[in-house]
């Protein structure tokens, strides 16, 4: 993804709240604890707090390359013994962007 519009001067993460981002590749949408039947009870929970997402957290929604999103929340996390870190962002579809498939 790439940042296409930002009002932030100082950056703490790669993306910041309020940024408009554009996907360069299709992206799956994940929700913590998502189950068939659209369980969205944890839709505002960062996966950073849960640790690892699995296929059980996949919603079946895929956002197309070129989709523009507005960042509403950002968090960063890392786990002991794992050299990788993750940045999670809660996003909303930008008004002029296409609907997800």
C-alpha positions, 0 to 999 in steps of 0.5 A: 500500500502507499500513502496518497494523502496525509496531514501528518508532519511527524510520523510515528508509524508507516501510516497515521490516523487520517491518512488516505492509503491506496492498495497496490495489491488485492488484500484480504479483510480480517476481523478478530474472532470472525466466524461464519454468520458475520460475527463482528463482536470484536470488529474494533479489536486490534489483532496485535492484542490477540497475537496471530490471525488465522484463516478463522479470522478471514471475512471472505472480503477481498479489497481490489488493488487501487482501493483507497481507504482512510486510516481510523486507528493504528497500532503496532506489536511484536511478540517475544521470540519472533523477529517480525512486527506488525502494524494494524490499521482500522480503515474505512472505504474512501467515499470515491473508492470502489466497493469491495468484492 
